[in-house]
Amino acid sequence: MIAEEPRIDATKVTELAQALEAELARLIVGQKELVRDTVIALIAGGHVLLEGVPGLGKTVLVRSLGQVLSMSFARVQFTPDLMPADIVGTNVIGETDGRREFRYQAGPLFANLVLADEVNRATPKTQSALLEAMQERTVTVGTQTRSLPSPFFVLATQNPIELEGTYPLPEAQLDRFFFKILVPFPSEHDLLEIARRTTGESTPQLEPVADGGAVLAAQRIAREVPIAEHVLAYAARVIAATHPDRSELDSVRRYVRWGASPRGMQTLVLAGKVRALLEGRYNVAFDDLNAVARPALRHRIFLQFEAEADGITTDRLISELLEHTVKEPARD
Amino acid sequence: MNSLETILRQLRRAAARARAASYAVHGLVAAGAWIAAVLVIARLVPFERRAEVAAIGVPVAAALVVLAWSLRRPSAPLLMALADIRLGLKERLSTAWERRAEAGPMDGALRQDALRHAAGASLVRAFPVRVNRGEASLVAVLTIFALGLALLPNPMDRVLAQRQADRASQARAAKVVTDAQKKVAASDKPNPQVEKILQDTQAKIREAASPRKALESITPAEQQLQRLTDPGTPALNSSAQNLANALSGTAAGRGAAQAISSSPAKGAQAVRDLASQLQTLSPKDREELAKALAKASQQAQNAPMRDSLSKAASSLQSGDTSAAAQSLNDVASQLDSLQAQQNTDQAVASAINGLEAARQELAAQADRDAKGQAANGTAGASASASASAIASGNGNGNGTGNGTGNGTGNGNGNGNGNGNGNGTGTGGGSTGGTGGTGSQGSGTGSGSGASSTERVYVPGQPVPGQSENDPTPLGPGQDVPLSPFSQVIQAYQQAALDATDQSLIPGSERDLVRQYFSQLGEQTQGAR
């Protein structure tokens, strides 16, 4: 008789995700995939880089997320003159009982939900400060290291146009983002709905549907989702196939400069687990991995110049390698 | 709700059925390819047991397919994974199966979820019995191709038939030689050397690659046999007959004379008896006997016999009966030797008869092979004639067969065929001996040994005053004197026959040579 551990109520994760999506949908028109991916990253405990042209609702999405979650929210507008101390905090001189002393004043990173708007406009120094906080979930000011609140969720945005005067994120720092989500232009139908909702007398007011504790619990549950060995092997094959020296795809060998890192594999699997839960399953399927492969890998695959010249995108390459990667387990 | 084990059993059964169908088609493809390959090869090279070899591909392919089918059974994880993919179960079954022994926080829910979804799916559909259309088409194509190859005429059939005929011919020839060997062995005085030669020869004939190759082993065997004979035997035999004639006129030696005439062995015993009775003979008988011995001595062509007879005669005349007895015992020993040699000669003759019969058989087959090859595209079919005759015993043997072939022989029987169905053949040989019957004479042939345009040298009439043996005067344009035909024909014939013995030419061609010289001989006799 197998003694089973106390059953985790995985349905709570599904309910949390559904509640978040439903509440966000009151304000965010369409963009279901964007919302789904954002929720997945939130439950997986990863940070998101949102990329889209201005006006597509990136900031609205993040702000709305802050509203539906009962968590502290901070927004930082990244500019070239933004300094690391402006986001991580600094020691300032204060007066206590007539005595002057240095006192640490926490920066905006000390929030559960941080919006780093137009992150590529800040200098690499400031970007590094943010990215270190994202990775380590701590900030160091002077000689003292301070932990950031948990959950800690950064949503950074960047604009793919108007690149003059910007500091593109280096590859190593892009790798710190769990997902890179492209914000698509809404459909005509969605445009009409956006106009109706946002140009009337009142705009929908979102209600909090979850708190930090629920998110943390969901994160723990998501990690318990089992994944079969051959599914895990498929994920590994997908990651390996992004490398030009290991891939059998001509396009990958020709256009890819660097493939996805092991962190990409971790992201793929973890995101797959969350998606499985959101789909009402208790195991990771190939479909889960395929569904999260683009946001998980598109910022981890670095293309050659020829790819840009030939109009090849990472999404296209990812689609191609997903199509060609064998799913069936090897015969033993 | 089914357990995972039940689901696995259902999947195993479905997969076994599907794989059986798939492997059966694989087997059909393999068997068809094998049969087609064998039939193609059989059209390129002579392939005797092509039907058996082609047919064996079917059970071999079936056995291999069954073996592969049983050895390459998919594992349980693989079955589950394939069922997940093919039934759209989103890896529920494979994950649940993999974690069937785990007790993690979600494993229970995972199993329930997997079983619930599996119950709603038709598991058999995961492994449908399906035949690959390409393979099925390939089987059809191979079947049609193989049928075509099997039904259309095969150019190699003629070669195979020739091979079989060659082997049968060689077997018959070997049997003839074996029969000759048995005959020698069954005689009163078996000769191990002759038997050994015949045994080796029949083995070589049987193992030879072709009748033509088998023919090569006969001439050396005949030469070996000839070496066993003693050229002095006729002289010794003549001396013995002369002795018998001389003794027949004496009272004391009459019995010995009859014994010698009967057989040299009996004669030897009779002479020994006579030697032991010398002392009891009257002086008159002794003198008479001495004279007879002296006469026989003078007529003897064999030197040892002559010496012994001479000593016996002189000793008897001088009254030395013991020396005379000793000399007569020497004569008896020489008669024993003559008997032994006659036995050997008889065995050799019998053996050569067998070899000649084998030669005829093989030569006939070699001729047929040559005709077959010529008919296959080689222009200029050669005329050939063959005849066979087997004569046994020391007499004349005659054989007649289809056409007008006949064979005569003295010890060695041979026959010649003359072409166009009107062949004639004669066997040359010296006269002698008695008895013997010819049998199994046969003659077939076509073509002719000498065409109408052939010029035959015939002897001219000797001019008056010139003997036949005198050299012929030079003719116009000739710078060497011509020899009379009768002087050279024998040497020419012997040289030609020796050359044919040494050369690798079929027996029928050798018969042509013999026939040619036989005809010349008949013309010579006619001219005389």
Interface residues (C-beta under 8 A of the other chain):
Chain A: I2 A3 E4 E5 P6 R7 I8 A10 E224 V225 P226 I227 A228 E229 H230 V231 E279 R281 Y282 N283 V284 A285 F286 D287 K327 E328 P329 R331 D332
Chain B: R72 P74 S75 P77 L78 A81 L82 D84 I85 K90 E91 R92 S94 T95 A96 E98 R99 A101 E102 A103 G104 P105 M106 D107 G108 A109 L110 D113 A114
